[in-house]
Amino acid sequence: MENNKSKDPLHGITLQQILEKLIGFYGFDTLGELINIKCFRENPTLKSSLTFLRKTDWARKKVEELYIKTLPKF
């Protein structure tokens, strides 16, 4: 039987897990500098960020790209 593991680093990980890792690593202050979106700069919370990112594809894509770039540092 072949082991068909996905090479996609986002496979099997939720947006919440991505955000939790990024917030833990960078904090909201640095995230707001790296990705200039209001949900990271003004009164940031995990819940409000998730709500915004689930509705806004371009912002979610930026967060996913940052996560992939940061993976070797985790």
N, CA and C atoms as a LAMMPS dump frame, in Angstrom:
ITEM: TIMESTEP
0
ITEM: NUMBER OF ATOMS
222
ITEM: BOX BOUNDS ff ff ff
-5.0000000000000000e+02 5.0000000000000000e+02
-5.0000000000000000e+02 5.0000000000000000e+02
-5.0000000000000000e+02 5.0000000000000000e+02
ITEM: ATOMS id mol type element x y z
1 1 1 N 0.843 -1.182 0
2 1 2 C 0 0 0
3 1 3 C 0.889 1.247 0
4 2 1 N 0.586 2.192 -0.847
5 2 2 C 1.378 3.412 -0.946
6 2 3 C 1.006 4.405 0.145
7 3 1 N 1.988 5.184 0.549
8 3 2 C 1.757 6.231 1.532
9 3 3 C 1.6 7.542 0.774
10 4 1 N 0.374 7.977 0.54
11 4 2 C 0.078 9.162 -0.263
12 4 3 C -0.087 10.394 0.614
13 5 1 N 0.999 10.865 1.197
14 5 2 C 0.93 12.082 2.002
15 5 3 C 0.903 13.29 1.079
16 6 1 N 0.094 14.241 1.427
17 6 2 C 0.003 15.468 0.651
18 6 3 C 1.257 16.309 0.869
19 7 1 N 1.727 16.924 -0.203
20 7 2 C 2.888 17.813 -0.091
21 7 3 C 2.458 19.242 0.202
22 8 1 N 1.163 19.477 0.27
23 8 2 C 0.627 20.801 0.583
24 8 3 C 0.768 21.049 2.085
25 9 1 N 1.551 22.078 2.478
26 9 2 C 1.744 22.324 3.914
27 9 3 C 0.474 22.768 4.637
28 10 1 N -0.55 23.151 3.888
29 10 2 C -1.804 23.578 4.513
30 10 3 C -2.809 22.429 4.631
31 11 1 N -2.466 21.278 4.067
32 11 2 C -3.372 20.132 4.088
33 11 3 C -3.598 19.654 5.525
34 12 1 N -4.858 19.593 5.914
35 12 2 C -5.212 19.064 7.223
36 12 3 C -5.074 20.039 8.379
37 13 1 N -4.791 21.284 8.083
38 13 2 C -4.667 22.286 9.147
39 13 3 C -5.759 23.335 8.969
40 14 1 N -6.37 23.731 10.06
41 14 2 C -7.467 24.699 9.988
42 14 3 C -6.93 26.126 10.066
43 15 1 N -7.752 27.051 9.652
44 15 2 C -7.391 28.462 9.745
45 15 3 C -7.124 28.846 11.199
46 16 1 N -7.905 28.303 12.11
47 16 2 C -7.699 28.6 13.524
48 16 3 C -6.324 28.117 13.993
49 17 1 N -5.916 26.924 13.573
50 17 2 C -4.606 26.408 13.952
51 17 3 C -3.489 27.28 13.373
52 18 1 N -3.666 27.726 12.133
53 18 2 C -2.682 28.604 11.499
54 18 3 C -2.546 29.891 12.304
55 19 1 N -3.681 30.504 12.612
56 19 2 C -3.652 31.76 13.36
57 19 3 C -3.05 31.593 14.745
58 20 1 N -3.415 30.53 15.44
59 20 2 C -2.88 30.3 16.778
60 20 3 C -1.357 30.186 16.749
61 21 1 N -0.824 29.482 15.744
62 21 2 C 0.641 29.352 15.637
63 21 3 C 1.281 30.694 15.321
64 22 1 N 0.695 31.437 14.377
65 22 2 C 1.267 32.729 14.003
66 22 3 C 1.196 33.726 15.157
67 23 1 N 0.089 33.751 15.87
68 23 2 C -0.057 34.658 17.012
69 23 3 C 0.935 34.27 18.107
70 24 1 N 1.089 32.985 18.337
71 24 2 C 2.039 32.523 19.344
72 24 3 C 3.478 32.87 18.98
73 25 1 N 3.793 32.811 17.713
74 25 2 C 5.16 33.068 17.25
75 25 3 C 5.455 34.559 17.131
76 26 1 N 4.556 35.298 16.492
77 26 2 C 4.787 36.723 16.21
78 26 3 C 4.098 37.662 17.194
79 27 1 N 2.903 37.3 17.659
80 27 2 C 2.071 38.227 18.423
81 27 3 C 1.296 39.112 17.459
82 28 1 N 0.239 39.718 17.947
83 28 2 C -0.602 40.549 17.079
84 28 3 C 0.134 41.787 16.566
85 29 1 N 1.012 42.377 17.387
86 29 2 C 1.724 43.593 16.963
87 29 3 C 2.539 43.341 15.699
88 30 1 N 3.33 42.288 15.713
89 30 2 C 4.171 41.971 14.554
90 30 3 C 3.319 41.5 13.384
91 31 1 N 2.27 40.724 13.657
92 31 2 C 1.38 40.298 12.567
93 31 3 C 0.779 41.507 11.866
94 32 1 N 0.392 42.512 12.637
95 32 2 C -0.167 43.734 12.064
96 32 3 C 0.834 44.483 11.201
97 33 1 N 2.117 44.359 11.522
98 33 2 C 3.153 44.98 10.699
99 33 3 C 3.422 44.163 9.436
100 34 1 N 3.417 42.845 9.572
101 34 2 C 3.705 41.971 8.431
102 34 3 C 2.546 41.901 7.442
103 35 1 N 1.344 41.892 7.98
104 35 2 C 0.131 41.856 7.152
105 35 3 C -0.742 43.015 7.621
106 36 1 N -0.825 44.033 6.811
107 36 2 C -1.505 45.265 7.204
108 36 3 C -3.026 45.133 7.051
109 37 1 N -3.641 44.456 8.02
110 37 2 C -5.103 44.364 8.047
111 37 3 C -5.591 44.758 9.443
112 38 1 N -6.727 45.4 9.445
113 38 2 C -7.273 46.006 10.661
114 38 3 C -7.482 44.996 11.796
115 39 1 N -7.87 43.767 11.46
116 39 2 C -8.162 42.789 12.515
117 39 3 C -6.92 42.408 13.321
118 40 1 N -5.719 42.723 12.811
119 40 2 C -4.487 42.478 13.564
120 40 3 C -3.986 43.736 14.268
121 41 1 N -4.454 44.908 13.841
122 41 2 C -3.917 46.163 14.377
123 41 3 C -4.813 46.808 15.419
124 42 1 N -6.115 46.719 15.261
125 42 2 C -7.038 47.425 16.159
126 42 3 C -7.871 46.442 16.972
127 43 1 N -7.609 46.411 18.268
128 43 2 C -8.331 45.545 19.2
129 43 3 C -8.393 44.094 18.704
130 44 1 N -7.229 43.483 18.457
131 44 2 C -7.216 42.149 17.856
132 44 3 C -7.592 41.04 18.832
133 45 1 N -8.368 40.107 18.334
134 45 2 C -8.668 38.873 19.057
135 45 3 C -8.653 37.737 18.045
136 46 1 N -8.479 36.541 18.539
137 46 2 C -8.5 35.379 17.66
138 46 3 C -9.86 35.269 16.972
139 47 1 N -10.923 35.458 17.736
140 47 2 C -12.276 35.313 17.193
141 47 3 C -12.556 36.332 16.094
142 48 1 N -12.231 37.596 16.317
143 48 2 C -12.504 38.622 15.306
144 48 3 C -11.65 38.411 14.057
145 49 1 N -10.418 37.963 14.269
146 49 2 C -9.54 37.705 13.133
147 49 3 C -10.066 36.538 12.299
148 50 1 N -10.502 35.476 12.962
149 50 2 C -11.064 34.33 12.242
150 50 3 C -12.295 34.735 11.441
151 51 1 N -13.164 35.527 12.046
152 51 2 C -14.385 35.973 11.368
153 51 3 C -14.036 36.743 10.105
154 52 1 N -13.104 37.685 10.214
155 52 2 C -12.698 38.485 9.058
156 52 3 C -12.035 37.624 7.979
157 53 1 N -11.106 36.775 8.384
158 53 2 C -10.353 35.987 7.41
159 53 3 C -11.215 34.956 6.695
160 54 1 N -12.24 34.464 7.352
161 54 2 C -13.134 33.5 6.701
162 54 3 C -13.981 34.163 5.619
163 55 1 N -14.193 35.46 5.737
164 55 2 C -15.012 36.197 4.766
165 55 3 C -14.175 36.862 3.678
166 56 1 N -12.868 36.991 3.898
167 56 2 C -12.032 37.804 3.02
168 56 3 C -10.9 36.952 2.45
169 57 1 N -11.098 36.499 1.215
170 57 2 C -10.147 35.573 0.595
171 57 3 C -8.737 36.138 0.457
172 58 1 N -8.619 37.41 0.051
173 58 2 C -7.281 37.972 -0.166
174 58 3 C -6.486 38.034 1.138
175 59 1 N -7.174 38.337 2.238
176 59 2 C -6.497 38.421 3.528
177 59 3 C -6.105 37.026 4.021
178 60 1 N -6.988 36.074 3.827
179 60 2 C -6.682 34.694 4.227
180 60 3 C -5.473 34.18 3.452
181 61 1 N -5.411 34.498 2.185
182 61 2 C -4.281 34.071 1.355
183 61 3 C -2.963 34.638 1.897
184 62 1 N -2.977 35.895 2.314
185 62 2 C -1.764 36.515 2.887
186 62 3 C -1.345 35.807 4.176
187 63 1 N -2.319 35.449 5.002
188 63 2 C -2.026 34.753 6.256
189 63 3 C -1.455 33.362 5.955
190 64 1 N -2.048 32.669 4.994
191 64 2 C -1.558 31.341 4.625
192 64 3 C -0.138 31.415 4.059
193 65 1 N 0.141 32.435 3.249
194 65 2 C 1.482 32.605 2.688
195 65 3 C 2.506 32.869 3.796
196 66 1 N 2.138 33.7 4.767
197 66 2 C 3.035 33.969 5.886
198 66 3 C 3.272 32.694 6.693
199 67 1 N 2.241 31.915 6.895
200 67 2 C 2.366 30.651 7.631
201 67 3 C 3.362 29.728 6.924
202 68 1 N 3.23 29.595 5.622
203 68 2 C 4.125 28.721 4.858
204 68 3 C 5.571 29.225 4.947
205 69 1 N 5.769 30.545 4.858
206 69 2 C 7.117 31.111 4.969
207 69 3 C 7.702 30.908 6.364
208 70 1 N 6.837 30.875 7.373
209 70 2 C 7.275 30.776 8.768
210 70 3 C 7.453 29.33 9.231
211 71 1 N 6.919 28.362 8.51
212 71 2 C 6.983 26.96 8.932
213 71 3 C 8.378 26.503 9.373
214 72 1 N 9.437 26.825 8.638
215 72 2 C 10.763 26.351 9.081
216 72 3 C 11.192 26.929 10.429
217 73 1 N 10.613 28.032 10.845
218 73 2 C 10.984 28.686 12.109
219 73 3 C 10.251 28.103 13.312
220 74 1 N 9.157 27.396 13.068
221 74 2 C 8.369 26.841 14.186
222 74 3 C 9.13 25.728 14.865
